Amino acid sequence: MWVKFMDAPDGYAAAMWWELFNTEAVSVRIVPPLEIGPMSAAREIWAPDGKTHVAREVLNKI
């Protein structure tokens, strides 16, 4: 199950967060996907329910 982890102000920031989390081996989803709608639209970052603590640790490192 996926849970909403954080909000991104636009698609560019969401893509940056996606890259960071993937580099740290945390799978995330961007909702709505980057391919849908303008890149200036706000996005949500979703993480697997069991990995949210890992995603928080990644945020604490930066």
Secondary structure, 3 states (H helix, E strand, C coil): CEEEEEEECCHHHHHHHHHHHHHCCCCCEEECCCCCCCCCCCEEEEEEHHHHHHHHHHHHHC
